[in-house]
Amino acid sequence: MRTASIDRNTAETQIALRLNLDGAGVADVQTGIGFLDHMLTLFAKHSGSDLTVRATGDLQVDDHHLTEDIGIALGQALKLALGDKKGIRRYGDILLPMDEALMLAAVDCSGRPFFVWEVTLPQPKVGTWDSELAEDFFRALAVNGGLTLHLRLLSGTNTHHIVEAAFKACARALREALSADPRETGVPSTKGTLE
């Protein structure tokens, strides 16, 4: 079973996160941030992972700490659940449309974190959530998950659609990268490791 549980408790946030990479795309998410709950729910659905998140934090300050720390915890869970990465495809990519928005996502489960964000967000907020927090979330996910992750917006004018396209595209690219490769019996690297 490719599963992991992360409990992250700081002076700013308290997070309990459970991840099953071989789930059915079922999410049970409660963060206190409605838009983030929506994004994590669709992330689970499109990645094919089961995701449970219980998170509280200093939302009276703003949504930054909780959003970023959930990205950290999800990245840590992903890395832990993947284990030695034997038999996975390793790479995944997608060109994903979300109405007028068109998002490119490419991921390599390389063990070498690198993050590229080429996304312009027209509005500073989606509901009450600062849209700039999307970049912070994905950076935390990539760094803590040991992922090389590229997200590039090719078109889009609606900030909600753009951020949603980023979450869906990342999830779909990961779904491909984490899936079993029937022709790969070991680690998909000439180095013999993806650490």
N, C-alpha and C positions, 0 to 999 in steps of 0.2 A: 504494500500500500504506500503510495506517494502522498503522505500526509504530514502536516506539521502544526504545532501549536506554539504561539508566541504570546507571552505576557510581558508587556512593556509598561512599567510604572515609573513616572518621573514626577517632579514637583509641579509639572504643567499638565500632564496627561496620564490617563490610565486606560490601557488597551488590552483586551483579550481577543486574540484573532486565531481562528481555526481554518485550515486550508486543506482541501482534498483535491489534488490535481486530476484525479480520475473520477470525478463526480459527475453530476448530471446538470450542472449549471445552476444549482439552487443556492440562493443567498438569503441570509438572515442578518440584516445589518441595522444597527442602531448607533448612530454617532452624535445625534443632536443637531446635525447639519443636513437639512432635507435634500439639498442638491447633491451633496457628497454621497448620501445614502443611495440616491438614484444612480449615480455613476458607478458605485461599487456593485450594486445589484446587476447592472447591465454588464459590468466587467466579468462577474461570475458567469452570467448567462453565455456570453460570447466566448469566454475562454474554456467553457465546459468544466469549470472547477466549482466545487461547493465551497462557499465562503461564509463564515460566521464572524461577525465583528460586534463587540460591545465596547464602546469607547466613550469616555467622558473627558472633559478638559476645561481649560480656562477660556471658554467661549465668551465670557464677559470682556476679555481683552480683544480677541478677534479669532478667526477660524484657522489662523496660520499654524499654530503649534499642533493642533489635533490633525489637520490635514497632512502635514509633513510627517508626523509620527506614525500615522496609519500607513503612509507610503513606506516608511522604514520597516514597520512590522510586516507588511505584506511582502516586501523584498526579502526579509530574513526568512519568512515562512517558505517562500518559493525556493530559495537556495537550499534550505534544510530538506524540503520535500523532494527535491531533485536528486539528492544523494550524489552518487558518483557519475550520474548522467549517462550511464551505459545504455545504448540502444535508442537514444532519442535522435530526432532529426537535426537538432541543434539550431538551425536557422529557420526563420519564418518571416514572411512579409505579406503585405496586402495594400491594395489601393481601395480605400473604403469611402463610398459616397454616403453623405447624410444630408439629404435635400440639396441645398446649394453648396454645401461644404464637401470638399474632397481631400481626404487625409491619406498620406503615405506613412506606413509604419513598417520598420524593419528591425528585427531583433536577432542577436546572436547570443546564445547561452554560453558564452566564452569563458566566464570566470574573471574576465577583465572588464571592470565597469567603465563605461563611457556613455555619455548622454549628449545627444544633439536635439535641440528644440528650435525648429524654424517655423514658428507659429505666431501669427499676429492676431491678437484678440481685440476686436473693435470696441468693445465695451468693458469698463472696469469691473462690472459685477454681473453675475447671473443670479437673480433673486437677491439674497443677502450675502452670497458667497463671492469673495474677491476672485475674479477670473485668473489673475496672475498666479494663484495657488496651484493651478493645474501643472505648471512647469515645476514647482517645488515638489509636488506629489510624484511626478514621473521621474525626476532626478533621484529622489529618495528610493524609489522602487528599483531603478537601474543600479545605483551604487550598492545598495544593500542586497540586491538579488544577484550581483555579479553579472549583469547584463550589459551588452552593448546595445543601446536603444536609440534609434533615430525616429523622430516624428517630424513630418514636414507637411505643412498646409499648402495645397495646390490651388484651392479656391475656397471662398466662404465669406459671408458677411454677417451671419447671425452667430453671436458669441456662444449661445447655448448649443447650437448645432456643431460648432467647431470643437468645443470641449467634449461634447458627447462623441463626436467622430474620433477624437484622440483616444478616449477610453475604449471604444469599440474596436478601433484599429489595433491598438496595443494588445487587447485581449485576443483578437483573431490571429495576430502574428505569433503571440505566445502559444496559442492552441496548436498551431502548426509546428513550431519549434519544439514543443514539449512532447509531441506525439511520437509514437514508436515508429522506428524505421525498420521494416522487416529485413533489410539487407545489412543492417549494422548490428554486429554482435558485441562490439566493445564500445569504447568511448570514441565519438566521432571527431578525432583529432590525430594528426600524425605525431603529436607530442606524447600521446598516450594518456593525457590528463586534461581536464578542463577546470582546473583549480586556480 
